[in-house]
Amino acid sequence: MKIFKLTFLLLFLFLFFSVKAFAFTDPNHIDELDESDEIVPTSVKFSPDGKTMFHVGVNSTKLRQYSLSTGFDLSTASEETAEIDLSDAQGSPQDIAFNSDGTILFIIGTEALKDGIHQWNLNTPYDISDITATDGVFTDIEITSVNPRGFKFSNDGKKLFVVDQQSNGKVYEYELSTAYNLSGMVLSNTLSLGITVGRRQGIDFSSDGYKLFITNSATHGSNPVASKNFIREYSLSSPFNITNPTNNGDFQPGYAAKFKLTGLTFNNDGSKMFHTDFHNNDIHEYTLSCGFGVKTCTDPTNDKDDVASVEAQSNAAKQLIQHNTYPVLNRMEWLRRNSDRVSLTNQNIKFQFNNEILNSLSNSLIPLYFSEDNKTKSNYQNSNWSFWSEGSISIGKVGDNSNSSSKQINTSAITLGIDKKSENNMMRGIAFRFGNDDVDVGNLGSALDMSSFSLTFYESRPRGENRFIDHLIGASFINSDLINNSGSISTIGERSGEQLYGSLSLRDTFSNNKFNFTPKLKMNYGITHFAAYTETGATGLNLQFDDQYIGNVTSSLGTVLDNTYELEAGTFVPFFDFEYYADMSPSSKQTFSYASDGTAYTLKNINNSTHNIISSMGFDFISENGLSLMSKFTRDQAKSTKSDSFIVALDYKNSQRSFYTLSVQNFNTKLSHSNELNGFKINLDTHYNILKSDPDYGVYLKISNQR
């Protein structure tokens, strides 16, 4: 019992982390590109790789295309590679945009047919060399007294935002029924900027849509002093929603005494900012201390997907303890229901994994007793050890709330065990579990893929004829791959972890003939350590996560009902399991910072504490002719979460030379048959995905000479 006391002590170890110092700095001007032949430039945009640059101006009314040998680096810009004269379409082009794959070009302008947007279809993405101005299709914005200067699409292309320089500035939000299709667009929202100096010229958003940027410029013909030229940053309560934004302040460039800001854009991860100056006829390049940090760093604790990703890791750690204890407890319950069976070996499943590592591990670790050549009754009876296995799949969902996004959870696992019953009716054993948790976070593509290997030691001690104390202790080794998608850019990370866990269960069975009523009391406990890691993939948005410790204490009270029916074909044992489950775990916290500048944030009170109702129903069927079937369905229901898990195993041995197995794992069913006939061994395997609309199906046949 010393090792269990040690585990309890480890559970109540808490580490507190200090918050790092705030280190935000203003944008740093590093370069400029002279465009003196393009008088009054109004916009600059790039292809996603940053190696193609486009800009327009209101004087020459030309759209020009340049190539860069290094993405988003103005110092590597070469001569222009293509040019379009827009004068026949728009007398004053103001801003440029593309659809998500660069096959449609949009330009907004004034002083032409009417204020509006022209669009062109491009034969080659982000290449204007094969189109002419007259190819464009015009869409009237249709707003009274509008003077459009900049525009921007949301990431999904179903929202269009237009900034108007009239009346102290307004931003118009349009809904599009089809992504990037301007026909039938509907005005849905208007934001009054209330900027009383100069004119509103450019608009952009951060890649996740939580920040809005507006450029303000000195009016035409006025003295272009710095006080009239600035970039204003707003924080939004939800992505691409301009209702009640928070003004974070204004950034005033200082590269020249006199200038006029127009168009604005960023590189993919927001580590660089670019704007045009139509007084000095330049394009300017800045580096930012953190992604889209013009006035403030984006607060990831306000991003529902970022919060949900951290919660998903914490929740997965707690669920792992449950998933490790359930197979062992299922094993003990199976032994109670089938205590009169001669052989204690059950659920001899062959498993098929998508993961080749798990595939090879399962093949090498399944004991010799599971092979076809050893499926004899004498082997079962002569062995002092009993072997068992369990495969499971689980589907769950955690709903969204005001702080975090929803989470879709899929879990699959295989557990292999071996145990031995002593003369005093005590059972001791060891179990190995290989599991995988896939969690989809939000709607932008953020995800958690957690693989784990767990080792569990368990023991069942009798305290009377039908009363038992079951306890176990184990350790897990965890590896997680994480994707944090902020819309148009994503970061990735890899995180390792370790977990110690235990469970103590008290049960007492009351029997009446073949009907059993078993009340039970259980407590799970554990502690998980996730190592520090740093994201990669987006310089300005990469986050660095500190170590995290997650404590776990849960208790449950429930009962099991089962009955035994002796049929001509074999023994049928239906059962029902009901359990009230309370999570009493202490809260944990996660501290993380921007890798670029150390700006730190802390998510506190990550506890995921719940009160759950867990119900299961299933049956065992044991046939005298070699068939053994076990099936169990479980629903885990809380206020805003639910999880469904399904376990099935079939073992059929009709002779010493013929063997069938069926398994369900990760939504794949697999049926195998082996037979020996006249010295030849015949193996037939089939697999079928039960959930795909166009399912995968395969058949494998092998014939070998056994002589």
C-alpha positions in Angstrom: 0.0 0.0 0.0 3.0 2.3 0.2 2.9 3.0 -3.5 -0.7 4.1 -3.2 0.1 6.5 -0.4 2.9 8.0 -2.5 0.4 8.5 -5.3 -2.0 10.3 -3.0 0.9 12.6 -1.9 1.8 13.4 -5.5 -1.7 14.3 -6.3 -1.6 17.3 -3.9 1.6 18.8 -5.3 0.9 22.2 -6.9 3.4 24.4 -8.7 2.7 28.1 -9.2 4.3 30.0 -12.0 5.3 33.6 -12.1 4.0 35.8 -15.0 6.7 37.1 -17.3 7.2 40.8 -17.8 5.3 42.6 -20.5 7.6 43.4 -23.4 5.5 45.0 -26.1 7.3 47.4 -28.4 6.0 49.6 -31.2 6.4 48.6 -34.9 10.0 48.9 -36.2 10.4 50.5 -39.5 13.1 48.6 -41.5 12.7 49.3 -45.2 10.9 51.3 -47.9 10.5 50.8 -51.7 10.5 53.9 -53.8 7.6 54.1 -56.2 8.0 57.6 -57.4 6.8 56.6 -60.9 3.5 55.5 -59.3 2.2 58.9 -58.1 -0.2 58.6 -55.1 0.0 54.8 -54.4 -3.1 53.6 -52.5 -2.7 49.9 -51.8 -0.2 47.1 -51.6 -1.0 43.3 -51.4 1.0 40.1 -51.6 0.4 36.5 -52.6 0.4 34.0 -49.7 4.1 33.1 -50.1 5.0 36.8 -50.3 6.9 36.4 -53.5 4.4 38.3 -55.7 3.5 41.9 -54.8 0.7 44.1 -56.3 0.0 47.8 -55.9 -2.3 50.4 -57.4 -2.4 54.2 -57.4 -5.0 56.9 -58.1 -2.8 58.9 -60.5 -1.6 56.5 -63.1 -4.6 54.2 -62.4 -2.5 51.1 -63.0 -2.3 47.8 -61.3 1.3 46.6 -61.2 2.8 43.2 -60.3 6.3 42.6 -58.9 8.3 39.5 -57.9 10.3 39.2 -54.7 13.1 36.6 -54.4 12.4 36.5 -50.6 8.8 36.5 -49.5 7.6 39.7 -47.8 11.0 41.3 -48.1 10.9 44.7 -50.1 14.7 44.7 -50.5 14.4 41.7 -52.8 11.7 43.2 -55.1 12.6 43.1 -58.8 11.3 45.0 -61.8 7.6 44.7 -62.5 6.5 41.6 -64.3 2.9 42.7 -65.3 0.8 45.8 -65.6 -2.9 46.6 -66.3 -4.2 50.1 -67.2 -7.4 50.4 -65.2 -8.5 53.8 -66.6 -11.3 52.3 -68.7 -12.7 50.6 -65.6 -11.9 52.8 -62.6 -10.7 56.4 -62.6 -9.4 56.1 -59.0 -8.5 52.6 -57.8 -8.1 52.4 -54.1 -7.6 48.9 -52.8 -6.9 45.3 -53.9 -8.1 41.9 -52.7 -8.1 38.2 -53.9 -10.3 35.3 -53.1 -8.8 32.4 -51.0 -7.0 30.7 -53.9 -5.9 33.7 -55.9 -8.1 32.9 -58.9 -10.3 36.0 -58.6 -9.0 39.6 -58.3 -11.1 42.4 -56.8 -10.3 46.2 -57.0 -12.4 48.9 -55.3 -12.4 52.4 -56.7 -14.1 55.8 -57.1 -14.7 58.3 -59.8 -15.5 55.8 -62.5 -18.8 54.2 -63.6 -20.0 54.5 -60.0 -18.3 53.7 -56.7 -17.9 50.0 -56.6 -15.8 46.9 -57.1 -14.5 45.3 -60.2 -13.6 41.6 -60.3 -11.5 39.5 -62.8 -11.0 35.8 -63.1 -7.4 34.8 -63.3 -6.2 31.8 -65.4 -3.2 31.5 -63.1 -3.5 32.3 -59.4 -2.0 35.6 -58.4 -0.9 36.4 -61.9 -2.5 39.4 -63.8 -0.4 39.0 -67.0 -3.2 37.5 -69.1 -6.2 39.8 -68.3 -7.3 43.3 -69.4 -9.3 46.0 -67.7 -12.3 45.5 -69.9 -12.6 41.8 -68.7 -13.7 43.0 -65.3 -17.3 42.6 -63.9 -18.6 45.6 -62.1 -20.6 45.6 -58.8 -22.2 48.8 -57.5 -21.9 49.1 -53.7 -25.2 51.0 -53.6 -24.8 53.1 -50.5 -25.9 56.7 -50.4 -23.0 59.2 -50.4 -20.4 56.4 -50.0 -16.8 57.1 -50.9 -15.1 53.7 -50.6 -11.3 53.6 -49.9 -10.5 50.1 -48.7 -12.1 46.7 -48.4 -11.5 43.3 -46.9 -13.1 39.8 -47.0 -13.5 37.5 -43.9 -11.5 34.3 -44.0 -14.4 32.3 -45.3 -15.3 34.9 -48.0 -18.8 35.3 -46.7 -18.4 38.8 -45.3 -17.2 41.9 -47.0 -16.1 45.0 -45.1 -15.8 48.4 -46.8 -14.3 51.5 -45.2 -15.8 54.9 -46.3 -13.9 58.1 -45.8 -17.1 60.3 -45.6 -18.8 61.5 -42.4 -15.9 60.9 -40.0 -15.5 57.4 -41.4 -17.7 54.3 -41.4 -17.1 50.6 -41.9 -19.9 48.8 -43.8 -20.4 45.0 -43.3 -22.0 42.9 -46.0 -23.2 39.3 -45.9 -22.5 37.2 -49.0 -24.6 34.1 -49.6 -21.8 32.5 -51.5 -18.1 33.0 -50.7 -16.6 35.8 -52.7 -19.7 36.2 -54.8 -20.8 39.9 -54.7 -24.1 39.4 -56.4 -27.0 39.8 -53.9 -24.7 41.0 -51.1 -26.7 42.4 -48.2 -25.7 45.2 -45.8 -25.8 43.8 -42.3 -23.9 46.2 -40.0 -22.4 49.6 -39.9 -19.6 50.9 -37.6 -19.1 54.7 -37.2 -15.4 55.4 -36.5 -15.8 59.0 -35.3 -12.4 60.1 -36.6 -12.7 63.8 -37.2 -9.4 64.6 -38.9 -8.1 63.6 -42.3 -9.8 60.7 -44.2 -10.2 57.0 -43.5 -8.2 55.2 -46.2 -7.3 51.5 -45.5 -8.7 48.5 -43.6 -7.4 45.1 -42.6 -8.0 42.4 -40.0 -5.7 40.0 -38.1 -5.7 36.5 -39.4 -8.0 35.3 -36.7 -10.4 38.2 -37.2 -10.1 39.4 -33.6 -8.4 42.7 -34.6 -9.5 45.5 -36.9 -7.1 48.1 -38.3 -8.0 51.4 -40.0 -5.5 53.8 -41.6 -6.2 57.5 -41.4 -4.6 60.0 -43.8 -4.3 63.8 -44.1 -6.8 65.2 -46.5 -5.9 66.0 -50.1 -4.1 69.3 -50.5 -3.6 69.7 -46.7 -0.3 69.7 -44.8 0.4 66.0 -44.3 1.5 66.3 -40.7 2.0 63.2 -38.6 -0.9 64.0 -36.2 -3.4 63.4 -39.0 -1.7 60.1 -40.1 -2.1 57.1 -38.0 -3.1 53.4 -37.8 -5.9 52.7 -35.3 -6.2 49.3 -33.8 -9.4 47.8 -32.5 -10.1 44.6 -30.6 -13.3 42.7 -31.5 -15.3 40.5 -29.1 -15.7 37.8 -31.8 -14.0 37.2 -35.2 -15.0 39.6 -38.0 -17.7 41.1 -35.9 -17.5 45.0 -35.8 -20.2 45.5 -33.2 -18.9 47.5 -30.2 -15.1 47.2 -30.9 -12.5 48.3 -28.3 -10.2 51.1 -29.4 -6.6 50.0 -28.5 -5.0 53.3 -29.6 -3.2 54.8 -32.6 0.2 54.2 -34.0 1.9 57.1 -35.7 4.8 56.2 -38.0 7.9 58.4 -37.7 9.9 57.5 -40.8 9.3 61.0 -42.3 8.2 64.5 -41.2 5.4 64.6 -43.8 3.5 61.6 -45.2 0.0 60.4 -46.1 -1.0 56.8 -45.1 -3.2 54.9 -47.5 -3.4 51.1 -47.9 -2.4 48.6 -45.2 -1.5 44.9 -45.2 0.4 42.3 -43.1 2.3 39.1 -43.9 0.5 35.8 -43.0 1.5 35.6 -39.3 1.4 39.3 -38.6 5.1 39.6 -37.9 5.4 42.2 -40.6 3.3 45.2 -41.6 3.3 47.2 -44.9 1.6 50.4 -45.9 1.6 52.9 -48.8 2.4 56.6 -48.6 0.9 58.7 -51.3 2.8 61.8 -50.4 6.3 60.3 -50.7 5.2 57.6 -53.1 6.7 54.8 -51.1 5.8 51.4 -49.8 7.0 50.9 -46.2 7.9 47.7 -44.3 7.9 47.2 -40.5 8.6 44.3 -38.1 6.2 43.7 -35.2 7.2 42.4 -31.8 4.2 40.0 -31.9 1.6 38.9 -34.4 -0.5 41.9 -35.5 0.9 43.9 -32.6 0.5 47.4 -33.9 -0.6 48.7 -30.5 -1.1 45.6 -28.4 -0.3 41.9 -28.7 -3.3 39.8 -29.5 -4.5 38.3 -26.2 -4.8 34.5 -26.8 -6.9 34.2 -23.6 -9.7 36.1 -25.5 -9.5 33.7 -28.5 -12.1 31.0 -27.9 -10.1 28.5 -30.0 -6.9 29.1 -28.1 -8.8 28.7 -24.8 -10.5 25.5 -26.0 -7.1 24.1 -27.1 -5.7 24.5 -23.6 -8.9 23.1 -22.1 -8.8 20.1 -24.5 -5.3 19.1 -23.2 -6.4 19.3 -19.6 -9.6 17.4 -20.3 -7.8 14.8 -22.3 -5.5 14.2 -19.3 -8.4 13.6 -17.0 -10.2 11.4 -19.5 -7.1 9.3 -20.0 -7.3 8.3 -16.3 -10.9 7.1 -16.8 -10.0 5.3 -20.0 -7.1 3.5 -18.3 -9.2 2.4 -15.3 -12.4 1.3 -17.2 -10.9 -1.7 -19.1 -9.4 -3.1 -15.8 -12.7 -2.6 -14.0 -14.5 -4.1 -16.9 -12.2 -7.1 -16.6 -13.0 -7.5 -12.9 -16.7 -7.2 -13.5 -16.5 -9.8 -16.3 -14.7 -12.2 -13.9 -17.5 -11.7 -11.3 -20.2 -12.4 -13.9 -18.4 -15.5 -15.3 -16.7 -16.8 -12.2 -17.8 -20.4 -12.9 -16.2 -20.4 -16.4 -13.2 -22.9 -16.6 -11.2 -20.5 -18.7 -10.7 -16.9 -17.6 -9.2 -15.9 -21.0 -11.6 -13.8 -23.0 -11.9 -11.3 -25.8 -9.2 -12.6 -27.9 -9.3 -9.9 -30.5 -7.1 -9.2 -33.4 -6.8 -5.4 -33.9 -6.2 -3.3 -37.0 -4.8 0.2 -36.5 -4.3 3.1 -38.9 -1.2 3.9 -36.9 1.6 1.5 -38.0 3.4 1.8 -34.7 0.4 0.7 -32.8 -0.1 -2.1 -35.3 3.3 -3.5 -34.8 3.1 -3.1 -31.0 -0.2 -4.9 -30.8 1.1 -7.7 -33.0 4.2 -8.2 -30.9 2.6 -7.8 -27.5 -0.4 -10.1 -28.0 0.6 -13.2 -26.0 1.3 -16.6 -27.5 -2.0 -17.8 -26.2 -3.8 -15.6 -28.7 -2.3 -17.3 -31.8 -4.2 -19.8 -33.8 -1.8 -22.6 -33.1 -2.4 -22.4 -29.4 -6.2 -22.1 -29.2 -6.6 -25.4 -27.5 -8.6 -26.2 -24.4 -5.5 -27.8 -22.7 -3.6 -24.5 -23.1 -6.3 -22.6 -21.3 -6.7 -25.1 -18.5 -2.9 -25.6 -17.9 -2.0 -22.0 -17.8 -1.7 -20.3 -14.4 -2.2 -16.9 -16.0 -5.3 -15.6 -17.8 -5.0 -13.3 -20.8 -7.6 -10.8 -21.9 -7.9 -7.9 -24.3 -10.4 -5.1 -24.9 -10.8 -2.7 -27.8 -12.9 0.5 -27.6 -14.0 3.5 -29.5 -15.5 6.6 -28.0 -17.2 9.7 -29.5 -17.8 12.8 -27.5 -18.6 16.5 -27.7 -18.1 19.5 -25.4 -20.3 22.4 -26.3 -19.0 26.0 -26.7 -19.5 28.7 -24.2 -18.7 32.4 -23.8 -15.0 31.7 -23.3 -14.1 28.7 -25.4 -15.1 26.9 -28.6 -16.7 23.5 -28.9 -14.6 20.3 -29.0 -15.3 17.1 -30.9 -13.6 14.1 -29.3 -12.8 10.7 -30.8 -10.9 8.1 -28.8 -9.8 4.6 -29.8 -7.7 2.2 -27.8 -6.6 -1.4 -27.3 -5.9 -2.8 -23.9 -4.0 -6.1 -23.3 -4.0 -7.7 -19.9 -2.7 -10.7 -18.0 -3.8 -11.7 -14.5 -3.6 -14.6 -12.0 -5.9 -15.8 -9.4 -4.3 -17.1 -6.2 -5.7 -19.8 -3.8 -7.2 -17.2 -1.4 -9.3 -15.8 -4.3 -7.1 -12.8 -4.7 -6.6 -11.5 -8.3 -3.5 -9.7 -9.4 -2.6 -8.5 -12.9 -1.0 -6.1 -15.3 -2.6 -4.3 -18.3 -1.1 -2.4 -21.2 -3.1 0.2 -23.1 -2.4 1.9 -26.4 -4.7 4.8 -27.0 -5.3 7.8 -29.4 -7.4 10.9 -28.8 -8.3 13.1 -31.7 -9.9 16.4 -30.7 -11.2 18.9 -33.2 -11.4 22.4 -31.7 -13.7 25.1 -33.1 -14.4 25.6 -36.8 -11.1 26.9 -38.1 -9.1 23.6 -38.0 -7.4 23.7 -34.6 -6.8 20.2 -33.3 -5.2 17.9 -30.7 -3.9 14.5 -31.5 -2.8 12.7 -28.3 -1.2 9.3 -28.3 -0.6 7.4 -25.0 1.0 4.2 -23.7 -0.2 3.2 -20.2 0.9 0.5 -17.8 -1.5 -0.5 -15.0 -1.0 -2.9 -12.0 -4.2 -4.0 -10.4 -5.4 -6.2 -7.6 -8.7 -7.5 -6.3 -8.9 -8.5 -2.6 -12.0 -10.4 -1.3 -13.5 -9.2 2.0 -16.1 -11.9 2.3 -17.9 -14.2 -0.2 -19.2 -11.5 -2.5 -17.4 -8.4 -1.2 -14.2 -7.1 -2.9 -11.8 -4.2 -2.8 -10.4 -3.4 -6.2 -7.5 -1.1 -6.5 -5.0 -0.2 -9.3 -2.1 2.1 -9.9 -0.4 3.0 -13.2 1.6 5.4 -15.3 1.1 6.8 -18.7 3.5 8.3 -21.2 1.9 10.9 -23.5 2.8 12.5 -26.8 0.6 15.2 -28.4 0.6 16.9 -31.7 -1.2 20.3 -31.7 -2.4 22.5 -34.5 -3.5 26.1 -33.6 -5.3 27.5 -36.6 -6.0 31.3 -36.5 -7.8 31.4 -39.8 -5.4 32.1 -42.6 -2.3 30.8 -40.8 -1.6 28.0 -38.4 1.0 27.0 -35.8 2.0 23.5 -34.8 3.6 22.1 -31.7 4.6 18.8 -30.1 4.2 18.2 -26.4 5.2 15.3 -24.2 3.7 14.3 -20.8 3.7 11.8 -18.0 0.9 10.7 -15.7 0.6 8.8 -12.5 -2.9 7.5 -11.5 -4.7 5.2 -9.3 -8.2 3.9 -8.5 -9.8 2.4 -5.4 -13.2 0.6 -5.7 -15.4 -1.1 -3.1 -18.1 -3.5 -4.3 -20.5 -5.9 -2.6 -22.7 -8.3 -4.5 -26.2 -9.5 -3.3 -27.5 -12.5 -5.2 -30.9 -14.0 -5.6 -30.7 -17.2 -7.7 -28.9 -15.9 -10.8 -29.7 -12.3 -10.4 -27.0 -10.1 -9.0 -27.2 -6.6 -7.5 -23.8 -5.0 -7.0 -23.5 -1.5 -5.4 -20.1 0.1 -5.7 -18.1 3.1 -4.6 -15.0 4.3 -6.5 -12.4 7.0 -6.3 -9.9 7.9 -9.1 -6.9 10.0 -8.5 -3.9 11.1 -10.4 -1.5 13.9 -11.5 -0.4 14.8 -15.0 2.7 16.8 -16.1 2.8 18.3 -19.6 6.2 19.6 -20.6 6.9 23.0 -21.9 6.9 23.4 -25.7 7.1 26.1 -28.3 4.9 26.4 -31.4 6.4 26.7 -34.9 5.1 27.9 -38.2 4.3 31.6 -37.7 6.9 33.9 -36.4 4.6 36.5 -35.1 2.0 34.1 -33.6 4.1 31.3 -32.2 3.3 30.7 -28.5 5.6 29.3 -25.9 3.9 27.2 -23.2 5.3 26.6 -19.7 5.1 23.3 -17.9 1.6 22.4 -16.7 0.5 20.2 -13.8 -3.0 18.9 -13.7 -4.4 17.2 -10.6 -7.3 14.8 -10.7 -9.7 13.6 -8.0 -13.0 12.0 -8.9 -15.5 9.9 -7.0 -18.5 7.9 -8.1 -21.4 5.9 -6.6 -23.3 3.3 -8.6 -24.6 -0.1 -9.1 -24.4 -3.1 -11.5 -27.3 -5.3 -12.3 -26.9 -8.6 -14.1 -28.7 -11.9 -14.6 -27.6 -15.2 -16.0 -29.7 -17.2 -18.5 -28.7 -20.8 -19.4 -29.7 -21.4 -23.0 -29.3 -24.4 -25.2 -26.7 -22.6 -27.3 -24.8 -21.3 -24.2 -24.8 -18.8 -21.4 -26.3 -15.3 -21.8 -25.5 -12.6 -19.2 -27.1 -9.2 -19.8 -26.0 -6.4 -17.5 -26.8 -2.8 -16.7 -24.4 -0.3 -15.0 -25.4 3.0 -13.5 -23.0 5.5 -12.0 -23.0 9.1 -10.6 -19.6 10.6 -11.2 -18.3 13.8 -9.5 -15.2 15.6 -10.5 -13.6 17.3 -7.5 -10.2 18.0 -9.1 -8.3 21.2 -8.2 -8.1 23.9 -10.7 -4.9 24.1 -12.9 -3.4 27.0 -14.8 -1.4 27.3 -18.0 1.1 30.2 -18.5 2.2 30.9 -22.0 3.9 33.8 -23.9 4.7 35.0 -27.4 7.9 33.4 -28.4 8.9 36.6 -30.3 8.8 39.1 -27.4 7.9 37.2 -24.2 4.5 38.9 -23.7 2.9 36.4 -21.2 -0.6 35.4 -20.4 -2.1 32.9 -17.9 -5.3 30.9 -18.2 -6.5 30.1 -14.7 -9.2 27.9 -13.2 -8.9 25.2 -15.8 -10.8 22.5 -14.0 -13.4 21.1 -16.3 -15.2 20.0 -13.1 -18.4 18.2 -13.9 -21.2 16.1 -12.4 -21.8 13.2 -14.7 -24.3 10.4 -15.1 -22.7 7.3 -16.6 -24.8 4.5 -17.8 -23.8 1.3 -19.6 -25.6 -1.7 -20.9 -24.4 -4.8 -22.6 -24.2 -8.6 -22.5 -21.8 -11.6 -22.4 -22.6 -14.7 -24.5 -20.5 -17.8 -23.8 -21.2 -20.8 -26.0 -20.1 -24.4 -25.3 -19.0 -24.8 -29.0 -16.3 -22.1 -28.8 -18.1 -18.8 -29.3 -17.6 -15.9 -26.8 -19.1 -12.5 -27.4 -19.0 -9.4 -25.2 -20.6 -6.1 -26.1 -21.0 -2.9 -24.1 -22.4 0.6 -24.8 -21.7 3.5 -22.5 -23.2 7.0 -22.3 -21.3 9.6 -20.2 -23.6 12.7 -19.9 -22.9 16.1 -18.2 -24.6 19.5 -18.5 -22.7 20.6 -21.6 -20.8 17.5 -22.6 -21.5 13.9 -23.6 -19.5 11.0 -24.7 -20.5 7.6 -26.2 -18.2 4.6 -26.1 -18.7 1.2 -27.6 -16.8 -2.0 -26.9 -17.3 -5.3 -28.9 -15.3 -8.5 -29.0 -16.0 -11.9 -30.7 -14.0 -15.0 -30.3 -15.0 -18.2 -32.1 -13.0 -21.5 -32.1 -14.8 -24.4 -33.7 -11.8 -26.7 -33.7 -8.1 -26.8 -32.9 -7.4 -26.0 -36.6 -10.0 -23.3 -37.4 -10.3 -19.9 -35.9 -12.4 -16.8 -36.5 -12.0 -13.3 -35.0 -14.1 -10.1 -35.3 -13.1 -6.7 -34.0 -14.5 -3.1 -34.2 -11.8 -0.5 -33.8 -11.7 3.2 -34.8 -14.9 2.7 -36.9 -13.3 -0.2 -38.8 -14.7 -3.7 -38.6 -12.3 -6.6 -39.4 -13.2 -10.3 -39.8 -10.4 -12.9 -39.9 -10.6 -16.6 -40.6 -7.8 -19.2 -40.3 -8.1 -22.8 -41.3 -5.8 -25.8 -41.8 -6.8 -28.2 -44.6 -4.7 -31.1 -45.9 -1.4 -29.5 -44.7 -2.2 -26.0 -46.1 -2.9 -23.0 -43.9 -5.6 -20.6 -45.2 -5.9 -17.0 -43.9 -8.7 -14.7 -45.0 -9.0 -11.1 -43.7 -11.6 -8.5 -44.6 -12.1 -5.0 -43.4 -14.9 -2.5 -43.8 -15.4 1.1 -42.5 -18.9 1.3 -41.1 -19.3 5.1 -41.1 -18.1 6.3 -44.4 -20.6 7.1 -47.1 -18.1 5.7 -49.6 -16.5 3.1 -47.3 -13.1 1.5 -47.6 -13.3 -2.3 -48.1 -10.6 -4.9 -48.7 -10.0 -8.6 -48.8 -6.7 -10.4 -48.1 -6.2 -14.1 -48.9 -3.0 -16.1 -47.9 -2.4 -19.8 -48.5 0.8 -21.4 -47.1 2.2 -24.9 -46.9 2.5 -26.1 -43.2 4.5 -29.3 -43.9 
